[in-house]
Amino acid sequence: MEGSPGVPDLAALNQGLINCRLCPRLVAYREEVGRVKKRAFRDWGYWARPVPGFGDPTARLLVVGLAPAAHGANRTGRMFTGDSSGNWLIRSMYKFGFASRPVSLRREDGLELKDAYLTAVVRCAPPGNRPTPAEIAACRRYLVAELGLLTRVQVVVALGRVAFAGFLAAHYWPDRPPRGLEFAHGACYDLGRVTLIASYHPSRQNTQTGRLTEEMLDRVFALARSVLDGA
């Protein structure tokens, strides 16, 4: 997991990231959402920029998602903050000692992550929550750089199939991931330096249909805690 050259620390990486305009479709969408807004958030000043990672720079747990939600992280400017997916995730992380509080509402809410860091394979909100393969590839440089800077990571939880594939591509960059690493909820792979755990994403599509229950997500973070405690 070698980071990009010329990036001395996470602060420098994030400063460059939030000014990124590599993907015209994503730039147009994130900014349009920030202008039009959602009625429930009409008084908010939307972030409407790429969203940097968030958490403990010395973290042993890394959680990788798909992309900021249009009215979640694209509004608040913090990963998994301001929507139901974030609340599901942070509640589960809180139960296993990875978060200081069980909700994630806004950047100034006092939430601190403990031995954990949140990121995503795409940093701008995509239309329909579906980034293109080209957009995922263009954004990979940021995840590669993060992996090079988060030197203590031992466990990675990938939320969803795209995050799973995106992490593997960044982890093995510039080479291809080995065969046999298939996505399945609860699947656990020893990659040598890190253990990769796959989980369904806590999106409304999954939580409201029962595809992902709170107990299922808790088992993922119980496993992550067990691996770290046994390390």
C-alpha positions, 0 to 999 in steps of 0.5 A: 500500500504505497501512497502517491509521491509528494503527499507528506500527510493527510492534511495536505492530501485532503487540501488537494482533494477538496479542490479536485475537479477531475470529473466534469459530471460529478462536479456539475452534479455535486454543485447543482445539488448544493444550489437546488438543495432539498426542502428539508435542508434549504437553510443549509450551506451545502459543502458541495465539494469532494469530501475528505476522509475523517477519523484517527490518523493512527487508526487500525480500522479503515472503513471504506464506502462508495461515495458521499450521499447527495444530501448527506456528506455532500451537504455536511462535508464529512463522510457518513454524516447527515443521513441514515447510512451514517447513523447506521454505521456510526451506531454500530461503530459506537457499540464496539468502541470505534466512535465517541457517540452513536450519531453522526449529524454535522461536522461540528457535532463533537463526534470523534472516531477512536482507532478508526478512519472513514473514507470512500472510493469516490469523493463526490456525490454521483447521480443515482449513487452510481459513479462510472468506472472512469470516475472510480478510476480517476478518484483512485489516486486519493485512496491509494495515497490515504493507504500509504499514509494510514500506516497502522491500518490492520483491518478494512471494512468495505461497505458494498461491492463497489467499495470492496472492489475499489479498495482491492484495486487501490491496495494492490495498485498498480498491479491487479488484485489476485483472483478468488477475492469475492464479495459476500456479506461477512466474508473475511480475507487475510491480505497479509498486512491487513484483514479485509471484511466485506459488508453490505452497505447500510443504504436505505435500499438495504436496511429498509428491505431487510437485506442488511439488519442491525445485527448483521452490521454489528457482527461485522464490527464485532469481527473487526474488533475481535481481529484487532484485539487478537492482533 
